[in-house]
């Protein structure tokens, strides 16, 4: 397995562009990561990376070797998956990502039961509201909230969440009740904005007379954590754009009130994406099926408990 470990380390160093980042991803020390690359280069008799104190880039040999290494590791995964399917003992590690709030509330609570049923499968769950690159980050599956970019990934639709604009009663008392997106913009309402590194969309898509329009709200408070935005909204800091599911309890309690209901935000699909090549890995299918079933059941439960009956 030593050579396979070298290949896996090489692939992650190549994809992440950093020896230390690859080491963290693989949960080994930077020294181990560096040693594996050095041993691999000695075995091949070529240099795979050009290293300086500030950068690391693949050589021409490294570019060529990466293509072959990916094929080898994919073949190993397929063979291991086939054996696991025959023996009914799936094992290995799954790398999964999910949006922060929905990941905490919907995905993470389902993992203990999955682990209990499949004790030999390890799950590494990464929660973030930023957009992830499944291939670049070596993910087996990603749960995604929002429109999906064109890609060759396999998509499993889970649910389409309603979104609402909401603010606290205190904010509405001080700043007035906006009737529409135009009111929000023209009256310079304070809006709480989701921002994260690499974000490209700095607007709210609202439905106006049956058509989608982009609005550029004003706001001096922003965060890359949706839960922080909810807390700020509860504190009377401004208007937040959230899924109805995420703030259903606050809407029912009256601590948040829906605003600009004439121009609601566009719904957001919740989906699971995974590479087609992962279809051959039984543990990926087992995990995705388990989570999707559990998420749908939880959404139905929460919807039934709300005054609106909608999520």
VOKE-237482 format. One record per residue (C-alpha): residue in three letters; x, y, z; residue number from 1; chain. Coordinates in pm, whole numbers, plus 32768, in hexadecimal, padded with zeros to 4 digits. Example, Ala and Ser with C-alpha at 12.3 -4.5 7.8 and 13.67 -1.06 7.14 Angstrom:
BEGIN
res=Ala xx=84CE yy=7E3E zz=830C n=1 chain=A
res=Ser xx=8557 yy=7F96 zz=82CA n=2 chain=A
***
This chain:
BEGIN
res=Unk xx=8000 yy=8000 zz=8000 n=1 chain=A
res=Unk xx=812D yy=80E7 zz=801D n=2 chain=A
res=Unk xx=812C yy=812F zz=7EA8 n=3 chain=A
res=Unk xx=7FB5 yy=8170 zz=7EAB n=4 chain=A
res=Unk xx=7FE9 yy=8265 zz=7FC9 n=5 chain=A
res=Unk xx=80F1 yy=8313 zz=7EF5 n=6 chain=A
res=Unk xx=7FFB yy=832C zz=7DD4 n=7 chain=A
res=Unk xx=7EE6 yy=83B5 zz=7EB0 n=8 chain=A
res=Unk xx=7FD0 yy=84B6 zz=7F45 n=9 chain=A
res=Unk xx=8050 yy=851B zz=7DEE n=10 chain=A
res=Unk xx=7EED yy=8549 zz=7D69 n=11 chain=A
res=Unk xx=7E84 yy=8625 zz=7E8D n=12 chain=A
res=Unk xx=7FC3 yy=86F5 zz=7E7C n=13 chain=A
res=Unk xx=7F89 yy=8727 zz=7D08 n=14 chain=A
res=Unk xx=7E18 yy=8783 zz=7D38 n=15 chain=A
res=Unk xx=7E47 yy=8867 zz=7E65 n=16 chain=A
res=Unk xx=7F90 yy=88FF zz=7DF2 n=17 chain=A
res=Unk xx=8025 yy=88E3 zz=7F4C n=18 chain=A
res=Unk xx=80E5 yy=87DA zz=800C n=19 chain=A
res=Unk xx=805B yy=8850 zz=815B n=20 chain=A
res=Unk xx=7EF3 yy=8865 zz=80DB n=21 chain=A
res=Unk xx=7F0C yy=8703 zz=8056 n=22 chain=A
res=Unk xx=7F9A yy=868E zz=81A3 n=23 chain=A
res=Unk xx=7E74 yy=8729 zz=8260 n=24 chain=A
res=Unk xx=7D7D yy=8690 zz=816B n=25 chain=A
res=Unk xx=7E16 yy=8536 zz=8193 n=26 chain=A
res=Unk xx=7E46 yy=8561 zz=830A n=27 chain=A
res=Unk xx=7FBA yy=8528 zz=8306 n=28 chain=A
res=Unk xx=80D8 yy=860D zz=8362 n=29 chain=A
res=Unk xx=8179 yy=86F4 zz=8263 n=30 chain=A
res=Unk xx=82B9 yy=862B zz=828E n=31 chain=A
res=Unk xx=8207 yy=84E8 zz=822E n=32 chain=A
res=Unk xx=8168 yy=858F zz=8101 n=33 chain=A
res=Unk xx=82B7 yy=8617 zz=808D n=34 chain=A
res=Unk xx=8363 yy=84C9 zz=80C8 n=35 chain=A
res=Unk xx=8261 yy=840F zz=7FF7 n=36 chain=A
res=Unk xx=8291 yy=84FE zz=7ED3 n=37 chain=A
res=Unk xx=840C yy=84E0 zz=7EED n=38 chain=A
res=Unk xx=83F7 yy=8364 zz=7EF7 n=39 chain=A
res=Unk xx=8310 yy=8364 zz=7DC9 n=40 chain=A
res=Unk xx=83FD yy=8444 zz=7D06 n=41 chain=A
res=Unk xx=8520 yy=8360 zz=7D5C n=42 chain=A
res=Unk xx=8459 yy=8230 zz=7CEE n=43 chain=A
res=Unk xx=8400 yy=82D2 zz=7BA2 n=44 chain=A
res=Unk xx=8551 yy=8376 zz=7B6E n=45 chain=A
res=Unk xx=84B6 yy=84C7 zz=7B15 n=46 chain=A
res=Unk xx=8450 yy=8606 zz=7BC5 n=47 chain=A
res=Unk xx=82D7 yy=862A zz=7BE2 n=48 chain=A
res=Unk xx=82CA yy=8786 zz=7C79 n=49 chain=A
res=Unk xx=839B yy=88C0 zz=7C65 n=50 chain=A
res=Unk xx=83AA yy=894A zz=7DC6 n=51 chain=A
res=Unk xx=8407 yy=8AA0 zz=7E4A n=52 chain=A
res=Unk xx=83CB yy=8B3A zz=7F9F n=53 chain=A
res=Unk xx=8291 yy=8BE1 zz=7F17 n=54 chain=A
res=Unk xx=8205 yy=8AFA zz=7E0E n=55 chain=A
res=Unk xx=81E4 yy=8994 zz=7D99 n=56 chain=A
res=Unk xx=819A yy=893C zz=7C2F n=57 chain=A
res=Unk xx=8186 yy=87F4 zz=7B78 n=58 chain=A
res=Unk xx=8293 yy=87AE zz=7A76 n=59 chain=A
res=Unk xx=8242 yy=8720 zz=791F n=60 chain=A
res=Unk xx=8285 yy=85C8 zz=79B2 n=61 chain=A
res=Unk xx=819B yy=861C zz=7AD2 n=62 chain=A
res=Unk xx=8085 yy=8686 zz=79E5 n=63 chain=A
res=Unk xx=80A2 yy=853E zz=7928 n=64 chain=A
res=Unk xx=80BC yy=846B zz=7A63 n=65 chain=A
res=Unk xx=7F85 yy=850C zz=7AFB n=66 chain=A
res=Unk xx=7EAA yy=848D zz=79DF n=67 chain=A
res=Unk xx=7F27 yy=832C zz=7A13 n=68 chain=A
res=Unk xx=7F16 yy=833E zz=7B8F n=69 chain=A
res=Unk xx=7DA8 yy=83A4 zz=7B83 n=70 chain=A
res=Unk xx=7D54 yy=8277 zz=7AAA n=71 chain=A
res=Unk xx=7E10 yy=818D zz=7B94 n=72 chain=A
res=Unk xx=7D63 yy=820F zz=7CCC n=73 chain=A
res=Unk xx=7C0E yy=8203 zz=7C24 n=74 chain=A
res=Unk xx=7C4C yy=8099 zz=7BC3 n=75 chain=A
res=Unk xx=7CB0 yy=8045 zz=7D28 n=76 chain=A
res=Unk xx=7B71 yy=80E7 zz=7DAA n=77 chain=A
res=Unk xx=7A9C yy=8023 zz=7CB4 n=78 chain=A
res=Unk xx=7B41 yy=7EDA zz=7D10 n=79 chain=A
res=Unk xx=7B22 yy=7F20 zz=7E84 n=80 chain=A
res=Unk xx=79B7 yy=7F83 zz=7E4F n=81 chain=A
res=Unk xx=7971 yy=7E43 zz=7D91 n=82 chain=A
res=Unk xx=7A09 yy=7D6F zz=7EA4 n=83 chain=A
res=Unk xx=7946 yy=7E2D zz=7FAD n=84 chain=A
res=Unk xx=7805 yy=7DF4 zz=7EEA n=85 chain=A
res=Unk xx=7846 yy=7C7F zz=7ECF n=86 chain=A
res=Unk xx=789F yy=7C5B zz=8040 n=87 chain=A
res=Unk xx=778C yy=7D4C zz=80AE n=88 chain=A
res=Unk xx=788F yy=7DFC zz=8185 n=89 chain=A
res=Unk xx=78C4 yy=7F56 zz=80EE n=90 chain=A
res=Unk xx=79EA yy=800D zz=817F n=91 chain=A
res=Unk xx=7AC6 yy=8139 zz=8141 n=92 chain=A
res=Unk xx=7AAB yy=82B1 zz=8169 n=93 chain=A
res=Unk xx=79A6 yy=839B zz=80D5 n=94 chain=A
res=Unk xx=79F3 yy=850B zz=809C n=95 chain=A
res=Unk xx=78AE yy=85D1 zz=80A8 n=96 chain=A
res=Unk xx=7859 yy=8744 zz=80A2 n=97 chain=A
res=Unk xx=7718 yy=87FC zz=80F8 n=98 chain=A
res=Unk xx=76A5 yy=8964 zz=812E n=99 chain=A
res=Unk xx=76D9 yy=89DD zz=8290 n=100 chain=A
res=Unk xx=7579 yy=8A06 zz=831C n=101 chain=A
res=Unk xx=74CE yy=88EB zz=825F n=102 chain=A
res=Unk xx=75FD yy=880E zz=8296 n=103 chain=A
res=Unk xx=75DF yy=883C zz=840E n=104 chain=A
res=Unk xx=7466 yy=880F zz=8418 n=105 chain=A
res=Unk xx=7426 yy=8709 zz=830C n=106 chain=A
res=Unk xx=7560 yy=864B zz=82A9 n=107 chain=A
res=Unk xx=7635 yy=862F zz=83E4 n=108 chain=A
res=Unk xx=7520 yy=859D zz=84C4 n=109 chain=A
res=Unk xx=74F7 yy=847A zz=83D0 n=110 chain=A
res=Unk xx=7661 yy=840B zz=83DA n=111 chain=A
res=Unk xx=7664 yy=8358 zz=852F n=112 chain=A
res=Unk xx=7558 yy=8262 zz=84BB n=113 chain=A
res=Unk xx=7616 yy=8228 zz=8378 n=114 chain=A
res=Unk xx=7758 yy=81E9 zz=843A n=115 chain=A
res=Unk xx=76A3 yy=80F8 zz=8520 n=116 chain=A
res=Unk xx=7629 yy=802D zz=83F6 n=117 chain=A
res=Unk xx=7774 yy=803F zz=833A n=118 chain=A
res=Unk xx=7886 yy=8054 zz=8444 n=119 chain=A
res=Unk xx=79A1 yy=8022 zz=834A n=120 chain=A
res=Unk xx=7949 yy=815B zz=8284 n=121 chain=A
res=Unk xx=79E7 yy=829F zz=82FB n=122 chain=A
res=Unk xx=793F yy=83E9 zz=82A6 n=123 chain=A
res=Unk xx=79F2 yy=8537 zz=828D n=124 chain=A
res=Unk xx=78EB yy=8648 zz=827D n=125 chain=A
res=Unk xx=794F yy=87A9 zz=821C n=126 chain=A
res=Unk xx=7852 yy=88BD zz=8258 n=127 chain=A
res=Unk xx=786E yy=8A05 zz=819D n=128 chain=A
res=Unk xx=778F yy=8AF8 zz=80E2 n=129 chain=A
res=Unk xx=789B yy=8B33 zz=7FD9 n=130 chain=A
res=Unk xx=7886 yy=8A88 zz=7E89 n=131 chain=A
res=Unk xx=7953 yy=894C zz=7E7D n=132 chain=A
res=Unk xx=7A0F yy=88AC zz=7D5F n=133 chain=A
res=Unk xx=79C0 yy=873A zz=7D83 n=134 chain=A
res=Unk xx=7AD9 yy=86BE zz=7CA4 n=135 chain=A
res=Unk xx=7BDF yy=87B2 zz=7D22 n=136 chain=A
res=Unk xx=7B91 yy=8769 zz=7E8F n=137 chain=A
res=Unk xx=7B7B yy=85F1 zz=7E65 n=138 chain=A
res=Unk xx=7A13 yy=85D8 zz=7EDE n=139 chain=A
res=Unk xx=7940 yy=84A1 zz=7EB7 n=140 chain=A
res=Unk xx=77FE yy=8568 zz=7ECB n=141 chain=A
res=Unk xx=778D yy=86CD zz=7F0D n=142 chain=A
res=Unk xx=763C yy=8742 zz=7F8C n=143 chain=A
res=Unk xx=75F7 yy=888F zz=7EE3 n=144 chain=A
res=Unk xx=74F6 yy=899F zz=7F21 n=145 chain=A
res=Unk xx=74A4 yy=8A77 zz=7DF5 n=146 chain=A
res=Unk xx=74B5 yy=8A69 zz=7C78 n=147 chain=A
res=Unk xx=75AC yy=8970 zz=7BEF n=148 chain=A
res=Unk xx=76B8 yy=89C8 zz=7AF1 n=149 chain=A
res=Unk xx=76D5 yy=88FF zz=79B1 n=150 chain=A
res=Unk xx=77B2 yy=87D5 zz=79F7 n=151 chain=A
res=Unk xx=77D7 yy=8663 zz=79B2 n=152 chain=A
res=Unk xx=777D yy=860C zz=7B1A n=153 chain=A
res=Unk xx=7663 yy=8522 zz=7B74 n=154 chain=A
res=Unk xx=7548 yy=85E6 zz=7C1B n=155 chain=A
res=Unk xx=7446 yy=8567 zz=7D15 n=156 chain=A
res=Unk xx=7334 yy=8665 zz=7D5A n=157 chain=A
res=Unk xx=72C5 yy=8666 zz=7EC6 n=158 chain=A
res=Unk xx=71DB yy=878C zz=7F04 n=159 chain=A
res=Unk xx=7190 yy=88ED zz=7E91 n=160 chain=A
res=Unk xx=7193 yy=89DA zz=7FB8 n=161 chain=A
res=Unk xx=70BD yy=8B12 zz=7FC1 n=162 chain=A
res=Unk xx=7180 yy=8C4A zz=801A n=163 chain=A
res=Unk xx=70FD yy=8D79 zz=80D2 n=164 chain=A
res=Unk xx=7174 yy=8ED4 zz=812B n=165 chain=A
res=Unk xx=714C yy=8F10 zz=829F n=166 chain=A
res=Unk xx=7199 yy=900B zz=83B0 n=167 chain=A
res=Unk xx=7152 yy=9034 zz=8523 n=168 chain=A
res=Unk xx=7020 yy=90F2 zz=85A0 n=169 chain=A
res=Unk xx=7110 yy=91EE zz=8638 n=170 chain=A
res=Unk xx=71B6 yy=9232 zz=84EB n=171 chain=A
res=Unk xx=7065 yy=925B zz=843D n=172 chain=A
res=Unk xx=6FEF yy=934C zz=854B n=173 chain=A
res=Unk xx=7126 yy=9423 zz=851A n=174 chain=A
res=Unk xx=714B yy=9411 zz=839F n=175 chain=A
res=Unk xx=6FF2 yy=93BC zz=831B n=176 chain=A
res=Unk xx=6F65 yy=928C zz=8268 n=177 chain=A
res=Unk xx=6FEA yy=9271 zz=8103 n=178 chain=A
res=Unk xx=6EE2 yy=91F4 zz=8011 n=179 chain=A
res=Unk xx=6FCD yy=9189 zz=7EFC n=180 chain=A
res=Unk xx=7132 yy=916C zz=7E86 n=181 chain=A
res=Unk xx=7115 yy=92C8 zz=7DF0 n=182 chain=A
res=Unk xx=70B8 yy=934E zz=7F48 n=183 chain=A
res=Unk xx=71E7 yy=92A6 zz=7FE2 n=184 chain=A
res=Unk xx=72D3 yy=9343 zz=7EE6 n=185 chain=A
res=Unk xx=7233 yy=949C zz=7EC3 n=186 chain=A
res=Unk xx=7216 yy=94CE zz=803A n=187 chain=A
res=Unk xx=7375 yy=9446 zz=8078 n=188 chain=A
res=Unk xx=7305 yy=9340 zz=8171 n=189 chain=A
res=Unk xx=741B yy=9299 zz=8230 n=190 chain=A
res=Unk xx=7452 yy=913C zz=81A6 n=191 chain=A
res=Unk xx=751E yy=9021 zz=8237 n=192 chain=A
res=Unk xx=75F2 yy=8F87 zz=8127 n=193 chain=A
res=Unk xx=7691 yy=8E35 zz=80F6 n=194 chain=A
res=Unk xx=77F4 yy=8E5E zz=8075 n=195 chain=A
res=Unk xx=7912 yy=8D66 zz=805E n=196 chain=A
res=Unk xx=7A61 yy=8D57 zz=7FAC n=197 chain=A
res=Unk xx=7A30 yy=8D1F zz=7E39 n=198 chain=A
res=Unk xx=78C2 yy=8D8C zz=7E3C n=199 chain=A
res=Unk xx=7851 yy=8E1C zz=7CEF n=200 chain=A
res=Unk xx=76E1 yy=8E68 zz=7D33 n=201 chain=A
res=Unk xx=76A3 yy=8FA7 zz=7DF3 n=202 chain=A
res=Unk xx=752E yy=8FCA zz=7DBE n=203 chain=A
res=Unk xx=73E1 yy=8F36 zz=7E22 n=204 chain=A
res=Unk xx=730B yy=8E8E zz=7D19 n=205 chain=A
res=Unk xx=71A0 yy=8EEC zz=7D61 n=206 chain=A
res=Unk xx=7062 yy=8E8E zz=7CA8 n=207 chain=A
res=Unk xx=6FB5 yy=8FC3 zz=7C1D n=208 chain=A
res=Unk xx=6E6D yy=8F91 zz=7B60 n=209 chain=A
res=Unk xx=6ECA yy=8E2A zz=7B17 n=210 chain=A
res=Unk xx=7026 yy=8E7E zz=7A97 n=211 chain=A
res=Unk xx=717A yy=8E72 zz=7B40 n=212 chain=A
res=Unk xx=7230 yy=8FBB zz=7B7E n=213 chain=A
res=Unk xx=737F yy=8FF5 zz=7C22 n=214 chain=A
res=Unk xx=7387 yy=90F6 zz=7D3D n=215 chain=A
res=Unk xx=74C3 yy=9186 zz=7DD5 n=216 chain=A
res=Unk xx=746E yy=91BE zz=7F44 n=217 chain=A
res=Unk xx=752E yy=92AD zz=8024 n=218 chain=A
res=Unk xx=75D0 yy=922B zz=815E n=219 chain=A
res=Unk xx=76F5 yy=926E zz=8243 n=220 chain=A
res=Unk xx=76EA yy=911A zz=82EC n=221 chain=A
res=Unk xx=7753 yy=8FDD zz=8239 n=222 chain=A
res=Unk xx=77D1 yy=8E85 zz=8297 n=223 chain=A
res=Unk xx=7828 yy=8D37 zz=81FB n=224 chain=A
res=Unk xx=7753 yy=8C87 zz=8304 n=225 chain=A
res=Unk xx=75DB yy=8C80 zz=82CE n=226 chain=A
res=Unk xx=7599 yy=8C44 zz=8442 n=227 chain=A
res=Unk xx=764A yy=8D8B zz=8491 n=228 chain=A
res=Unk xx=7561 yy=8E42 zz=83A3 n=229 chain=A
res=Unk xx=7433 yy=8DAC zz=8452 n=230 chain=A
res=Unk xx=74B8 yy=8E1B zz=85A5 n=231 chain=A
res=Unk xx=74ED yy=8F7C zz=8520 n=232 chain=A
res=Unk xx=738C yy=8F82 zz=8494 n=233 chain=A
res=Unk xx=7302 yy=8F18 zz=85E7 n=234 chain=A
res=Unk xx=73CC yy=9030 zz=8684 n=235 chain=A
res=Unk xx=731D yy=912D zz=85A3 n=236 chain=A
res=Unk xx=7446 yy=9177 zz=84C2 n=237 chain=A
res=Unk xx=7394 yy=9152 zz=8376 n=238 chain=A
res=Unk xx=72E6 yy=907A zz=8274 n=239 chain=A
res=Unk xx=735E yy=8F18 zz=8232 n=240 chain=A
res=Unk xx=7326 yy=8E34 zz=8106 n=241 chain=A
res=Unk xx=72FD yy=8CD0 zz=8189 n=242 chain=A
res=Unk xx=7252 yy=8B89 zz=813D n=243 chain=A
res=Unk xx=7101 yy=8B6E zz=81EB n=244 chain=A
res=Unk xx=717D yy=8A26 zz=8282 n=245 chain=A
res=Unk xx=72A6 yy=8AD2 zz=8322 n=246 chain=A
res=Unk xx=71D6 yy=8BD7 zz=83DB n=247 chain=A
res=Unk xx=7086 yy=8B24 zz=83F7 n=248 chain=A
res=Unk xx=708F yy=8B22 zz=8573 n=249 chain=A
res=Unk xx=70D7 yy=8C98 zz=8581 n=250 chain=A
res=Unk xx=6FBE yy=8CE5 zz=848A n=251 chain=A
res=Unk xx=6EC7 yy=8C18 zz=8556 n=252 chain=A
res=Unk xx=6F3B yy=8CBD zz=869A n=253 chain=A
res=Unk xx=6F21 yy=8E18 zz=8602 n=254 chain=A
res=Unk xx=708B yy=8E6E zz=8651 n=255 chain=A
res=Unk xx=70BB yy=8E93 zz=84D9 n=256 chain=A
res=Unk xx=6FB3 yy=8F17 zz=83E9 n=257 chain=A
res=Unk xx=6F9F yy=8EE0 zz=8273 n=258 chain=A
res=Unk xx=6FD3 yy=9024 zz=81B0 n=259 chain=A
res=Unk xx=6FB1 yy=908D zz=8043 n=260 chain=A
res=Unk xx=6ECC yy=8F64 zz=800B n=261 chain=A
res=Unk xx=6E59 yy=8FF5 zz=7EBD n=262 chain=A
res=Unk xx=6FB0 yy=8FA3 zz=7E2E n=263 chain=A
res=Unk xx=702B yy=8E64 zz=7ED6 n=264 chain=A
res=Unk xx=7185 yy=8DD6 zz=7E92 n=265 chain=A
res=Unk xx=71A2 yy=8CBD zz=7D96 n=266 chain=A
res=Unk xx=7190 yy=8B5F zz=7E2E n=267 chain=A
res=Unk xx=72D8 yy=8AA8 zz=7E59 n=268 chain=A
res=Unk xx=7305 yy=893B zz=7DFC n=269 chain=A
res=Unk xx=73BE yy=8857 zz=7EEC n=270 chain=A
res=Unk xx=747D yy=874B zz=7E2E n=271 chain=A
res=Unk xx=758D yy=864B zz=7E4E n=272 chain=A
res=Unk xx=76A5 yy=8642 zz=7D4E n=273 chain=A
res=Unk xx=77A7 yy=8533 zz=7D1D n=274 chain=A
res=Unk xx=788E yy=84C7 zz=7C03 n=275 chain=A
res=Unk xx=780C yy=83B9 zz=7B19 n=276 chain=A
res=Unk xx=793B yy=82E1 zz=7B68 n=277 chain=A
res=Unk xx=78C7 yy=82D0 zz=7CD5 n=278 chain=A
res=Unk xx=7795 yy=820C zz=7C62 n=279 chain=A
res=Unk xx=7869 yy=80D2 zz=7C6F n=280 chain=A
res=Unk xx=78B8 yy=810A zz=7DDE n=281 chain=A
res=Unk xx=77A5 yy=806B zz=7EB2 n=282 chain=A
res=Unk xx=77F5 yy=8138 zz=7FE8 n=283 chain=A
res=Unk xx=77AF yy=827C zz=7F2D n=284 chain=A
res=Unk xx=765A yy=8200 zz=7EBC n=285 chain=A
res=Unk xx=760A yy=817C zz=8018 n=286 chain=A
res=Unk xx=7661 yy=82C9 zz=80B7 n=287 chain=A
res=Unk xx=75AC yy=83A2 zz=7FB8 n=288 chain=A
res=Unk xx=7472 yy=82C9 zz=7FC6 n=289 chain=A
res=Unk xx=7479 yy=82D0 zz=8144 n=290 chain=A
res=Unk xx=749B yy=844A zz=815A n=291 chain=A
res=Unk xx=739A yy=849C zz=804D n=292 chain=A
res=Unk xx=7296 yy=83BA zz=80F0 n=293 chain=A
res=Unk xx=72D9 yy=8453 zz=8245 n=294 chain=A
res=Unk xx=72D9 yy=85BA zz=81C6 n=295 chain=A
res=Unk xx=718C yy=8592 zz=8116 n=296 chain=A
res=Unk xx=70EF yy=84F7 zz=824E n=297 chain=A
res=Unk xx=716E yy=8616 zz=8327 n=298 chain=A
res=Unk xx=70F1 yy=871E zz=8233 n=299 chain=A
res=Unk xx=6F97 yy=8680 zz=8235 n=300 chain=A
res=Unk xx=6F98 yy=8677 zz=83B2 n=301 chain=A
res=Unk xx=6FFB yy=87E5 zz=83D3 n=302 chain=A
res=Unk xx=6F03 yy=8857 zz=82C8 n=303 chain=A
res=Unk xx=6DE8 yy=87A6 zz=837E n=304 chain=A
res=Unk xx=6E44 yy=8855 zz=84C2 n=305 chain=A
res=Unk xx=6E40 yy=89B8 zz=8435 n=306 chain=A
res=Unk xx=6D12 yy=8A9C zz=8426 n=307 chain=A
res=Unk xx=6D3E yy=8ACA zz=82AE n=308 chain=A
res=Unk xx=6D72 yy=8959 zz=8264 n=309 chain=A
res=Unk xx=6E7E yy=89C5 zz=816C n=310 chain=A
res=Unk xx=6FF7 yy=89A7 zz=8168 n=311 chain=A
***
